[in-house]
């Protein structure tokens, strides 16, 4: 199940609580983001035991920017991240966000 995060406090809580999780940053107005979000939804349905979170850049711009800055990853949208033990360990963006790429990220 996809869970939405909107604030840095919510995100910090997820970092503390989840050993491993995936996060998608996406735009509400971009067709590429829409396609990535659909792939992310399919990934979440297929991997229901794996924690999946998302944020909409337009609604959580501060959080989106803080994540880019904190983990020193250039902001892109859409952009998928894998976090493990509070650290960013993988990311991809745009058309590379597919069920296959997300599956590969969690099994490596």
N, CA, C and O atoms as CSV, one atom per row, in Angstrom:
chain,resi,resn,atom,element,x,y,z
A,1,UNK,N,N,0.833,-1.183,0.000
A,1,UNK,CA,C,0.000,0.000,0.000
A,1,UNK,C,C,0.882,1.251,0.000
A,1,UNK,O,O,1.836,1.354,0.771
A,2,UNK,N,N,0.551,2.178,-0.859
A,2,UNK,CA,C,1.296,3.432,-0.933
A,2,UNK,C,C,0.883,4.348,0.209
A,2,UNK,O,O,-0.302,4.512,0.500
A,3,UNK,N,N,1.886,4.942,0.850
A,3,UNK,CA,C,1.623,5.896,1.920
A,3,UNK,C,C,2.248,7.230,1.527
A,3,UNK,O,O,3.391,7.288,1.074
A,4,UNK,N,N,1.482,8.293,1.708
A,4,UNK,CA,C,1.935,9.623,1.324
A,4,UNK,C,C,2.683,10.294,2.478
A,4,UNK,O,O,2.272,10.200,3.635
A,5,UNK,N,N,3.773,10.965,2.152
A,5,UNK,CA,C,4.482,11.798,3.125
A,5,UNK,C,C,4.508,13.229,2.591
A,5,UNK,O,O,4.740,13.461,1.405
A,6,UNK,N,N,4.268,14.174,3.486
A,6,UNK,CA,C,4.196,15.575,3.078
A,6,UNK,C,C,5.207,16.463,3.781
A,6,UNK,O,O,5.544,17.537,3.283
A,7,UNK,N,N,5.696,16.022,4.939
A,7,UNK,CA,C,6.561,16.900,5.734
A,7,UNK,C,C,7.877,16.202,6.068
A,7,UNK,O,O,7.990,14.979,5.999
A,8,UNK,N,N,8.853,17.007,6.426
A,8,UNK,CA,C,10.146,16.462,6.824
A,8,UNK,C,C,10.001,15.633,8.092
A,8,UNK,O,O,10.670,14.609,8.232
A,9,UNK,N,N,9.151,16.046,9.009
A,9,UNK,CA,C,8.926,15.259,10.230
A,9,UNK,C,C,8.385,13.876,9.908
A,9,UNK,O,O,8.836,12.883,10.479
A,10,UNK,N,N,7.421,13.802,8.997
A,10,UNK,CA,C,6.883,12.496,8.592
A,10,UNK,C,C,7.978,11.645,7.964
A,10,UNK,O,O,8.110,10.463,8.279
A,11,UNK,N,N,8.761,12.248,7.075
A,11,UNK,CA,C,9.824,11.520,6.399
A,11,UNK,C,C,10.873,11.022,7.388
A,11,UNK,O,O,11.323,9.881,7.288
A,12,UNK,N,N,11.266,11.866,8.341
A,12,UNK,CA,C,12.254,11.469,9.358
A,12,UNK,C,C,11.733,10.296,10.188
A,12,UNK,O,O,12.497,9.407,10.565
A,13,UNK,N,N,10.439,10.299,10.467
A,13,UNK,CA,C,9.828,9.187,11.208
A,13,UNK,C,C,9.898,7.893,10.401
A,13,UNK,O,O,10.182,6.830,10.952
A,14,UNK,N,N,9.641,7.983,9.096
A,14,UNK,CA,C,9.748,6.804,8.224
A,14,UNK,C,C,11.190,6.299,8.211
A,14,UNK,O,O,11.427,5.094,8.295
A,15,UNK,N,N,12.148,7.213,8.105
A,15,UNK,CA,C,13.567,6.824,8.123
A,15,UNK,C,C,13.920,6.048,9.388
A,15,UNK,O,O,14.701,5.098,9.340
A,16,UNK,N,N,13.345,6.454,10.517
A,16,UNK,CA,C,13.621,5.782,11.796
A,16,UNK,C,C,12.915,4.432,11.896
A,16,UNK,O,O,13.481,3.460,12.395
A,17,UNK,N,N,11.672,4.384,11.415
A,17,UNK,CA,C,10.833,3.206,11.624
A,17,UNK,C,C,11.086,2.073,10.636
A,17,UNK,O,O,10.999,0.902,11.004
A,18,UNK,N,N,11.396,2.406,9.398
A,18,UNK,CA,C,11.517,1.386,8.353
A,18,UNK,C,C,12.977,1.026,8.129
A,18,UNK,O,O,13.822,1.901,7.944
A,19,UNK,N,N,13.267,-0.274,8.148
A,19,UNK,CA,C,14.633,-0.707,7.842
A,19,UNK,C,C,14.949,-0.429,6.380
A,19,UNK,O,O,16.017,0.091,6.055
A,20,UNK,N,N,14.006,-0.781,5.495
A,20,UNK,CA,C,14.145,-0.541,4.055
A,20,UNK,C,C,12.814,-0.046,3.530
A,20,UNK,O,O,11.758,-0.526,3.941
A,21,UNK,N,N,12.865,0.925,2.611
A,21,UNK,CA,C,11.627,1.390,1.986
A,21,UNK,C,C,11.940,2.103,0.678
A,21,UNK,O,O,13.071,2.521,0.430
A,22,UNK,N,N,10.920,2.231,-0.144
A,22,UNK,CA,C,11.015,2.916,-1.429
A,22,UNK,C,C,10.213,4.203,-1.319
A,22,UNK,O,O,9.177,4.248,-0.655
A,23,UNK,N,N,10.707,5.257,-1.981
A,23,UNK,CA,C,10.020,6.547,-2.023
A,23,UNK,C,C,9.985,7.036,-3.458
A,23,UNK,O,O,10.993,6.990,-4.163
A,24,UNK,N,N,8.830,7.501,-3.887
A,24,UNK,CA,C,8.688,8.105,-5.213
A,24,UNK,C,C,8.357,9.583,-5.058
A,24,UNK,O,O,7.423,9.952,-4.347
A,25,UNK,N,N,9.135,10.425,-5.734
A,25,UNK,CA,C,8.817,11.846,-5.859
A,25,UNK,C,C,8.210,12.012,-7.250
A,25,UNK,O,O,8.816,11.617,-8.246
A,26,UNK,N,N,7.018,12.594,-7.317
A,26,UNK,CA,C,6.415,12.759,-8.642
A,26,UNK,C,C,5.659,14.069,-8.752
A,26,UNK,O,O,5.287,14.689,-7.756
A,27,UNK,N,N,5.446,14.465,-9.990
A,27,UNK,CA,C,4.717,15.683,-10.303
A,27,UNK,C,C,3.269,15.339,-10.630
A,27,UNK,O,O,2.988,14.324,-11.268
A,28,UNK,N,N,2.370,16.182,-10.192
A,28,UNK,CA,C,0.944,15.969,-10.458
A,28,UNK,C,C,0.539,16.399,-11.865
A,28,UNK,O,O,-0.582,16.124,-12.293
A,29,UNK,N,N,1.437,17.072,-12.592
A,29,UNK,CA,C,1.069,17.629,-13.894
A,29,UNK,C,C,1.854,17.052,-15.064
A,29,UNK,O,O,1.556,17.375,-16.214
A,30,UNK,N,N,2.836,16.217,-14.806
A,30,UNK,CA,C,3.715,15.711,-15.859
A,30,UNK,C,C,3.301,14.316,-16.324
A,30,UNK,O,O,3.126,13.424,-15.494
A,31,UNK,N,N,3.142,14.108,-17.628
A,31,UNK,CA,C,2.764,12.788,-18.137
A,31,UNK,C,C,3.816,11.697,-17.827
A,31,UNK,O,O,3.460,10.543,-17.589
A,32,UNK,N,N,5.079,12.061,-17.831
A,32,UNK,CA,C,6.126,11.074,-17.500
A,32,UNK,C,C,5.971,10.668,-16.034
A,32,UNK,O,O,6.090,9.489,-15.701
A,33,UNK,N,N,5.709,11.632,-15.166
A,33,UNK,CA,C,5.478,11.328,-13.754
A,33,UNK,C,C,4.256,10.435,-13.578
A,33,UNK,O,O,4.261,9.526,-12.748
A,34,UNK,N,N,3.224,10.691,-14.349
A,34,UNK,CA,C,2.013,9.868,-14.258
A,34,UNK,C,C,2.332,8.416,-14.615
A,34,UNK,O,O,1.881,7.493,-13.936
A,35,UNK,N,N,3.102,8.219,-15.669
A,35,UNK,CA,C,3.490,6.862,-16.077
A,35,UNK,C,C,4.344,6.200,-14.993
A,35,UNK,O,O,4.164,5.021,-14.689
A,36,UNK,N,N,5.271,6.963,-14.413
A,36,UNK,CA,C,6.119,6.421,-13.347
A,36,UNK,C,C,5.278,6.060,-12.124
A,36,UNK,O,O,5.517,5.033,-11.488
A,37,UNK,N,N,4.305,6.891,-11.796
A,37,UNK,CA,C,3.434,6.628,-10.651
A,37,UNK,C,C,2.646,5.334,-10.872
A,37,UNK,O,O,2.463,4.549,-9.942
A,38,UNK,N,N,2.188,5.119,-12.090
A,38,UNK,CA,C,1.459,3.885,-12.394
A,38,UNK,C,C,2.369,2.658,-12.230
A,38,UNK,O,O,1.943,1.633,-11.698
A,39,UNK,N,N,3.606,2.768,-12.683
A,39,UNK,CA,C,4.566,1.664,-12.499
A,39,UNK,C,C,4.823,1.437,-11.007
A,39,UNK,O,O,4.905,0.297,-10.550
A,40,UNK,N,N,4.946,2.517,-10.267
A,40,UNK,CA,C,5.186,2.436,-8.832
A,40,UNK,C,C,4.008,1.769,-8.126
A,40,UNK,O,O,4.203,0.959,-7.219
A,41,UNK,N,N,2.795,2.105,-8.537
A,41,UNK,CA,C,1.602,1.464,-7.973
A,41,UNK,C,C,1.624,-0.044,-8.237
A,41,UNK,O,O,1.324,-0.835,-7.342
A,42,UNK,N,N,1.975,-0.439,-9.451
A,42,UNK,CA,C,2.061,-1.867,-9.793
A,42,UNK,C,C,3.119,-2.561,-8.940
A,42,UNK,O,O,2.906,-3.674,-8.459
A,43,UNK,N,N,4.265,-1.893,-8.754
A,43,UNK,CA,C,5.327,-2.425,-7.910
A,43,UNK,C,C,4.808,-2.631,-6.478
A,43,UNK,O,O,5.048,-3.674,-5.870
A,44,UNK,N,N,4.103,-1.638,-5.954
A,44,UNK,CA,C,3.576,-1.716,-4.583
A,44,UNK,C,C,2.561,-2.847,-4.449
A,44,UNK,O,O,2.552,-3.551,-3.439
A,45,UNK,N,N,1.713,-3.028,-5.449
A,45,UNK,CA,C,0.735,-4.120,-5.421
A,45,UNK,C,C,1.423,-5.474,-5.454
A,45,UNK,O,O,1.012,-6.407,-4.764
A,46,UNK,N,N,2.460,-5.573,-6.251
A,46,UNK,CA,C,3.204,-6.829,-6.399
A,46,UNK,C,C,4.021,-7.156,-5.146
A,46,UNK,O,O,4.205,-8.326,-4.810
A,47,UNK,N,N,4.506,-6.129,-4.465
A,47,UNK,CA,C,5.384,-6.286,-3.302
A,47,UNK,C,C,4.723,-5.692,-2.060
A,47,UNK,O,O,5.244,-4.757,-1.452
A,48,UNK,N,N,3.577,-6.244,-1.697
A,48,UNK,CA,C,2.772,-5.654,-0.628
A,48,UNK,C,C,3.456,-5.636,0.730
A,48,UNK,O,O,3.076,-4.847,1.595
A,49,UNK,N,N,4.450,-6.481,0.936
A,49,UNK,CA,C,5.167,-6.496,2.212
A,49,UNK,C,C,6.315,-5.496,2.247
A,49,UNK,O,O,6.949,-5.317,3.287
A,50,UNK,N,N,6.589,-4.839,1.112
A,50,UNK,CA,C,7.691,-3.879,1.051
A,50,UNK,C,C,7.120,-2.471,1.226
A,50,UNK,O,O,6.222,-2.077,0.481
A,51,UNK,N,N,7.626,-1.705,2.199
A,51,UNK,CA,C,7.090,-0.362,2.451
A,51,UNK,C,C,7.313,0.592,1.262
A,51,UNK,O,O,8.431,0.737,0.769
A,52,UNK,N,N,6.237,1.230,0.821
A,52,UNK,CA,C,6.295,2.147,-0.315
A,52,UNK,C,C,5.644,3.479,0.058
A,52,UNK,O,O,4.512,3.525,0.538
A,53,UNK,N,N,6.375,4.537,-0.172
A,53,UNK,CA,C,5.938,5.889,0.158
A,53,UNK,C,C,6.052,6.766,-1.084
A,53,UNK,O,O,6.767,6.434,-2.030
A,54,UNK,N,N,5.347,7.878,-1.069
A,54,UNK,CA,C,5.441,8.816,-2.188
A,54,UNK,C,C,5.174,10.227,-1.698
A,54,UNK,O,O,4.612,10.445,-0.625
A,55,UNK,N,N,5.597,11.176,-2.519
A,55,UNK,CA,C,5.245,12.571,-2.291
A,55,UNK,C,C,4.970,13.212,-3.638
A,55,UNK,O,O,5.556,12.844,-4.656
A,56,UNK,N,N,4.068,14.175,-3.619
A,56,UNK,CA,C,3.789,14.987,-4.802
A,56,UNK,C,C,4.613,16.257,-4.661
A,56,UNK,O,O,4.474,16.987,-3.680
A,57,UNK,N,N,5.461,16.516,-5.631
A,57,UNK,CA,C,6.398,17.635,-5.549
A,57,UNK,C,C,5.663,18.963,-5.329
A,57,UNK,O,O,6.110,19.790,-4.534
A,58,UNK,N,N,4.543,19.172,-6.026
A,58,UNK,CA,C,3.821,20.438,-5.891
A,58,UNK,C,C,3.269,20.637,-4.477
A,58,UNK,O,O,3.127,21.772,-4.023
A,59,UNK,N,N,2.961,19.557,-3.790
A,59,UNK,CA,C,2.375,19.648,-2.454
A,59,UNK,C,C,3.421,19.579,-1.342
A,59,UNK,O,O,3.143,19.947,-0.200
A,60,UNK,N,N,4.608,19.113,-1.673
A,60,UNK,CA,C,5.643,18.922,-0.654
A,60,UNK,C,C,7.013,19.363,-1.188
A,60,UNK,O,O,8.008,18.648,-1.063
A,61,UNK,N,N,7.034,20.540,-1.776
A,61,UNK,CA,C,8.273,21.035,-2.396
A,61,UNK,C,C,9.413,21.136,-1.383
A,61,UNK,O,O,10.546,20.780,-1.706
A,62,UNK,N,N,9.144,21.605,-0.179
A,62,UNK,CA,C,10.191,21.726,0.836
A,62,UNK,C,C,10.782,20.362,1.161
A,62,UNK,O,O,12.002,20.208,1.222
A,63,UNK,N,N,9.922,19.377,1.368
A,63,UNK,CA,C,10.394,18.020,1.648
A,63,UNK,C,C,11.209,17.490,0.480
A,63,UNK,O,O,12.282,16.924,0.686
A,64,UNK,N,N,10.727,17.659,-0.725
A,64,UNK,CA,C,11.428,17.197,-1.917
A,64,UNK,C,C,12.830,17.807,-1.995
A,64,UNK,O,O,13.809,17.103,-2.240
A,65,UNK,N,N,12.912,19.110,-1.784
A,65,UNK,CA,C,14.211,19.790,-1.813
A,65,UNK,C,C,15.118,19.327,-0.681
A,65,UNK,O,O,16.320,19.149,-0.878
A,66,UNK,N,N,14.544,19.132,0.509
A,66,UNK,CA,C,15.337,18.675,1.656
A,66,UNK,C,C,15.921,17.284,1.426
A,66,UNK,O,O,17.056,17.014,1.818
A,67,UNK,N,N,15.159,16.410,0.801
A,67,UNK,CA,C,15.662,15.067,0.501
A,67,UNK,C,C,16.836,15.154,-0.473
A,67,UNK,O,O,17.863,14.506,-0.277
A,68,UNK,N,N,16.676,15.952,-1.514
A,68,UNK,CA,C,17.761,16.124,-2.491
A,68,UNK,C,C,19.018,16.652,-1.805
A,68,UNK,O,O,20.123,16.176,-2.065
A,69,UNK,N,N,18.842,17.628,-0.938
A,69,UNK,CA,C,19.986,18.239,-0.254
A,69,UNK,C,C,20.611,17.277,0.772
A,69,UNK,O,O,21.827,17.090,0.795
A,70,UNK,N,N,19.779,16.683,1.602
A,70,UNK,CA,C,20.279,15.805,2.672
A,70,UNK,C,C,21.054,14.615,2.130
A,70,UNK,O,O,22.082,14.230,2.686
A,71,UNK,N,N,20.556,14.029,1.036
A,71,UNK,CA,C,21.191,12.822,0.496
A,71,UNK,C,C,22.069,13.117,-0.716
A,71,UNK,O,O,22.577,12.203,-1.364
A,72,UNK,N,N,22.242,14.410,-1.016
A,72,UNK,CA,C,23.115,14.875,-2.091
A,72,UNK,C,C,22.819,14.174,-3.420
A,72,UNK,O,O,23.713,13.659,-4.093
A,73,UNK,N,N,21.539,14.176,-3.768
A,73,UNK,CA,C,21.075,13.603,-5.026
A,73,UNK,C,C,20.347,14.709,-5.779
A,73,UNK,O,O,19.415,15.319,-5.255
A,74,UNK,N,N,20.775,14.961,-7.000
A,74,UNK,CA,C,20.140,15.991,-7.822
A,74,UNK,C,C,18.637,15.736,-7.918
A,74,UNK,O,O,18.206,14.616,-8.194
A,75,UNK,N,N,17.850,16.778,-7.689
A,75,UNK,CA,C,16.394,16.655,-7.780
A,75,UNK,C,C,15.966,16.363,-9.210
A,75,UNK,O,O,16.392,17.034,-10.149
A,76,UNK,N,N,15.128,15.364,-9.359
A,76,UNK,CA,C,14.461,15.081,-10.624
A,76,UNK,C,C,13.035,14.690,-10.298
A,76,UNK,O,O,12.723,14.325,-9.164
A,77,UNK,N,N,12.180,14.767,-11.286
A,77,UNK,CA,C,10.798,14.352,-11.094
A,77,UNK,C,C,10.279,13.803,-12.421
A,77,UNK,O,O,10.282,14.490,-13.442
A,78,UNK,N,N,9.845,12.575,-12.381
A,78,UNK,CA,C,9.730,11.666,-11.243
A,78,UNK,C,C,11.092,11.075,-10.858
A,78,UNK,O,O,12.028,11.030,-11.657
A,79,UNK,N,N,11.162,10.627,-9.605
A,79,UNK,CA,C,12.412,10.058,-9.095
A,79,UNK,C,C,12.066,9.039,-8.005
A,79,UNK,O,O,11.304,9.335,-7.085
A,80,UNK,N,N,12.632,7.847,-8.123
A,80,UNK,CA,C,12.418,6.797,-7.132
A,80,UNK,C,C,13.696,6.581,-6.340
A,80,UNK,O,O,14.795,6.582,-6.894
A,81,UNK,N,N,13.536,6.396,-5.032
A,81,UNK,CA,C,14.652,6.172,-4.124
A,81,UNK,C,C,14.442,4.877,-3.350
A,81,UNK,O,O,13.314,4.511,-3.019
A,82,UNK,N,N,15.539,4.193,-3.067
A,82,UNK,CA,C,15.531,3.097,-2.114
A,82,UNK,C,C,16.375,3.535,-0.929
A,82,UNK,O,O,17.512,3.978,-1.090
A,83,UNK,N,N,15.804,3.406,0.268
A,83,UNK,CA,C,16.511,3.737,1.496
A,83,UNK,C,C,16.696,2.457,2.306
A,83,UNK,O,O,15.813,1.601,2.352
A,84,UNK,N,N,17.842,2.346,2.933
A,84,UNK,CA,C,18.133,1.203,3.797
A,84,UNK,C,C,18.875,1.713,5.025
A,84,UNK,O,O,19.884,2.409,4.907
A,85,UNK,N,N,18.370,1.364,6.200
A,85,UNK,CA,C,18.985,1.786,7.466
A,85,UNK,C,C,19.242,3.291,7.518
A,85,UNK,O,O,20.297,3.739,7.968
A,86,UNK,N,N,18.257,4.062,7.050
A,86,UNK,CA,C,18.342,5.509,7.119
A,86,UNK,C,C,19.204,6.167,6.061
A,86,UNK,O,O,19.398,7.382,6.084
A,87,UNK,N,N,19.726,5.372,5.131
A,87,UNK,CA,C,20.607,5.906,4.089
A,87,UNK,C,C,20.001,5.696,2.701
A,87,UNK,O,O,19.306,4.711,2.453
A,88,UNK,N,N,20.278,6.635,1.810
A,88,UNK,CA,C,19.893,6.491,0.410
A,88,UNK,C,C,20.871,5.511,-0.239
A,88,UNK,O,O,22.081,5.731,-0.201
A,89,UNK,N,N,20.356,4.433,-0.834
A,89,UNK,CA,C,21.248,3.433,-1.436
A,89,UNK,C,C,21.065,3.278,-2.947
A,89,UNK,O,O,21.892,2.652,-3.609
A,90,UNK,N,N,19.991,3.842,-3.493
A,90,UNK,CA,C,19.717,3.678,-4.929
A,90,UNK,C,C,18.687,4.714,-5.342
A,90,UNK,O,O,17.835,5.105,-4.544
A,91,UNK,N,N,18.768,5.159,-6.596
A,91,UNK,CA,C,17.705,5.990,-7.159
A,91,UNK,C,C,17.721,5.885,-8.678
A,91,UNK,O,O,18.727,5.525,-9.288
A,92,UNK,N,N,16.600,6.203,-9.255
A,92,UNK,CA,C,16.476,6.282,-10.707
A,92,UNK,C,C,15.389,7.308,-11.012
A,92,UNK,O,O,14.677,7.754,-10.112
A,93,UNK,N,N,15.267,7.679,-12.282
A,93,UNK,CA,C,14.281,8.707,-12.614
A,93,UNK,C,C,13.656,8.480,-13.988
A,93,UNK,O,O,14.094,7.643,-14.777
A,94,UNK,N,N,12.640,9.248,-14.227
A,94,UNK,CA,C,11.915,9.324,-15.491
A,94,UNK,C,C,11.492,7.943,-16.005
A,94,UNK,O,O,10.899,7.160,-15.262
A,95,UNK,N,N,11.793,7.645,-17.262
A,95,UNK,CA,C,11.312,6.407,-17.886
A,95,UNK,C,C,11.976,5.161,-17.316
A,95,UNK,O,O,11.545,4.043,-17.598
A,96,UNK,N,N,13.022,5.344,-16.516
A,96,UNK,CA,C,13.695,4.183,-15.902
A,96,UNK,C,C,12.939,3.663,-14.677
A,96,UNK,O,O,13.309,2.635,-14.109
A,97,UNK,N,N,11.890,4.364,-14.275
A,97,UNK,CA,C,11.062,3.900,-13.155
A,97,UNK,C,C,10.053,2.898,-13.708
A,97,UNK,O,O,9.010,3.270,-14.247
A,98,UNK,N,N,10.388,1.637,-13.562
A,98,UNK,CA,C,9.537,0.545,-14.031
A,98,UNK,C,C,9.423,-0.496,-12.915
A,98,UNK,O,O,10.230,-0.519,-11.986
A,99,UNK,N,N,8.431,-1.335,-13.021
A,99,UNK,CA,C,8.297,-2.419,-12.045
A,99,UNK,C,C,9.590,-3.229,-12.022
A,99,UNK,O,O,10.073,-3.599,-10.952
A,100,UNK,N,N,10.138,-3.500,-13.176
A,100,UNK,CA,C,11.362,-4.299,-13.273
A,100,UNK,C,C,12.540,-3.618,-12.562
A,100,UNK,O,O,13.259,-4.272,-11.807
A,101,UNK,N,N,12.744,-2.320,-12.794
A,101,UNK,CA,C,13.883,-1.630,-12.167
A,101,UNK,C,C,13.695,-1.547,-10.646
A,101,UNK,O,O,14.661,-1.663,-9.891
A,102,UNK,N,N,12.459,-1.347,-10.205
A,102,UNK,CA,C,12.183,-1.271,-8.763
A,102,UNK,C,C,12.380,-2.638,-8.116
A,102,UNK,O,O,12.963,-2.739,-7.036
A,103,UNK,N,N,11.895,-3.688,-8.774
A,103,UNK,CA,C,12.112,-5.055,-8.289
A,103,UNK,C,C,13.597,-5.372,-8.167
A,103,UNK,O,O,14.045,-5.932,-7.166
A,104,UNK,N,N,14.350,-5.008,-9.193
A,104,UNK,CA,C,15.806,-5.258,-9.187
A,104,UNK,C,C,16.472,-4.528,-8.020
A,104,UNK,O,O,17.361,-5.075,-7.367
A,105,UNK,N,N,16.046,-3.308,-7.764
A,105,UNK,CA,C,16.651,-2.509,-6.695
A,105,UNK,C,C,16.482,-3.172,-5.326
A,105,UNK,O,O,17.403,-3.141,-4.510
A,106,UNK,N,N,15.326,-3.765,-5.069
A,106,UNK,CA,C,15.096,-4.341,-3.741
A,106,UNK,C,C,15.675,-5.744,-3.594
A,106,UNK,O,O,15.772,-6.259,-2.481
A,107,UNK,N,N,16.060,-6.364,-4.707
A,107,UNK,CA,C,16.612,-7.716,-4.612
A,107,UNK,C,C,18.131,-7.749,-4.707
A,107,UNK,O,O,18.742,-8.790,-4.462
A,108,UNK,N,N,18.745,-6.629,-5.057
A,108,UNK,CA,C,20.211,-6.603,-5.162
A,108,UNK,C,C,20.866,-6.538,-3.797
A,108,UNK,O,O,22.093,-6.509,-3.702
